[in-house]
């Protein structure tokens, strides 16, 4: 029961009896875990909307952008980290773990490819990349042919990024991405969509 409570992340009150003495026991278990970290590659309109939406559902935000005007703190939720410089270099320096999520929503194909190459082999919980199905297919083919990644590594990639909810506006795109982040975080695999 305690393990399930920790997994669910919700506090729970337990009452029972000590197995050794038979004395009554009572405990409140309140799981405290660090917030999952969302690395957003890009600082434009989609990145800004995504940062706001993701922060509302408990993600710590880090923005990675090479244009200084798109890393201004006032563009992002309070407490967001901003990193200005080459995204691939920054991704290579940042720590990754099982609670790291990456959303590649930068301004162009070359930036996306470089960012993806920098993180595809890292132990992230989620890696998503914005782009058309055609672009995603070309990137997959290029990564496999060049040896940058294999099928298994690319199988982790969520691209096009976000759940298929028919999103068209920037806020809707942000919602679709955050919905997919939540599905992965809560292991709701039935909600994940295939990029095939």
N, C-alpha and C positions, 0 to 999 in steps of 0.2 A: 504494500500500500504506500509506504513512504517513497519507494523508487518511482511509482506511478505519479505521485504528487510532484516530485522533483521534475519529472519528464513533462508534466502538464504545465508547470510553472505557476500554479495557483496555490495559495495557502490553504491548509486543511488542518482541522482539529482532530486529534486522535485520543481515544480513551481505550484503556485496556488493563491488563493485569500483568505484573512482573512474573515471568516464567519461573524464576528462582524462589521468590518469597511469597507470591500470591497477592502482594500489596497492589492497590489500585495505582495506575499510572495515567497521566494526562500530559499531552504535548501538543504544541502548535508548531507545525512545520511550514515555514515560509521560505520557499526557494528564492535565492538571490543569485542571479547570474548576470555577467556583463552583457551589455547590449550587443547584438550582432553588428558588425561594421560593414557599411556599404561604401565601396569605393566607386565613385561616379567619374568616369573618364569623359570629360567635356564639361563646359560651364555655360552653355547656351540655354535657350528657353526650356528645352526638354529636361536638361539637367537640373535647372532651378526648380521646375515644377516637381520633378521626381524627388529632389532633396526634401522639399516641404512635405510631400505625401509620405515618404519613407520615415521621416523624423516623427510624424504623428503616430506611426505604428511601432515605434520603439527602436529604430535603427540609428546607430551612430553614423554620422555622415562625414566622408572625406571627399573633397573635390580635387580632381587632377586635371589641370588645363595649362596650355602653354601661352595663352594670351592673358596678360595681367588684368585687363579690364573685365575679364570673366571670372576672376578669383576674388573680387571684392567681397569682404565678409557680409555686407548688407544684402547681398543677393541670395544668401542662403540662411537656413535656420540658425538660431543662436547656438553656439557650441560646435558648429561644423568646422572641420579642419579644411584648410585650402592649401594646395601645393601647386606652385607655378613653376613650370619647366617642361622638359620633354616627358610626355606621359610614360613612355616605355622605361626611361631611366628611373622615374619616380616609382613605377610599379616594381621595378627590380630591387629597389631599396626598401620598400614597405614590407612589414611582416604579413604573412598570410597564415590562416589556420582554418579550422572547420567552421568557424563563425564569420568568415570573410565572404562577402558577396560583392561581385563586380558587375557594374552596368556600363557598357561601352556605348556612349551616346554622343560621340564627338562629331566634329563638323565635316569629316571627310574620310574617304576610303583608306588613304594611306595611314592616317592617324589610327583608325580602327584596327587595321592589320597589325601595326606595330604594337599597339596596346594588347591585342589578343595574343600575339607571339610572346609578350612579356609575362602573361599570366596563365596561359593554357595548361601549363604543367605544374602549376602551384596548387596547394591543397585547399582550394576555395570550395565553399558550399554551393556556390552559384556563379556562373559566368554567363552573362547575356550580352548580345550585340545587336544594335539596331541596324536595319537594312532590309532591302527587298529580298525576296526569295532568290532572285537571280544573283544578287550580290553575295548572299550567303553561300550559294552553290559554288560561285567562283572562288571565294575565300577558302572553302573546304577543299576544293580541288587543288588550289595552290599550296595549302598547308601539307596535304598528303604527298603531292608530287615533290615538294622541296624537303620533306622530312621534318618540317617544323612540328608536326603533330600527327598522330595516327588516328585511326577510326575511333578507338576507345576514348582518347582524349577529346576528340571533336564531338563524341556522343554526349559529353557533358555540357556542350554549348547550347544555350537557349537562344536560338536565332531563327527567324526574327524575334526580337525580345518582346516579352509581354504575352498575356493571355489573349486569345483571339475573340475580343468582345466588340469588334467593329470600330475601335477607337480611331478618331480622325483629328480631333483638336489636341493641342499640347496637353491640357489637363487630363483629357481622356487617355492619352498615351501614357502619361504618368500613372494613372490609376491602373491601367492594364499591366504595367511593369510591377507596380507594388503588389498587385494581386498575385502575380507569379512569384514574387519574392516570398510572400506569405505562404503560398502553397508549398514552396520548397522548404521553407523554415518549419512549417507544421507537418511536413511530409505528406501532404495531400496529393499523392502522385496521380490520382484520378483526374485532377484538374490540369496537370501539365499537358502541354500540347506538343505534338511531334513536329519537327521541322522537315520531315521527309515529304 
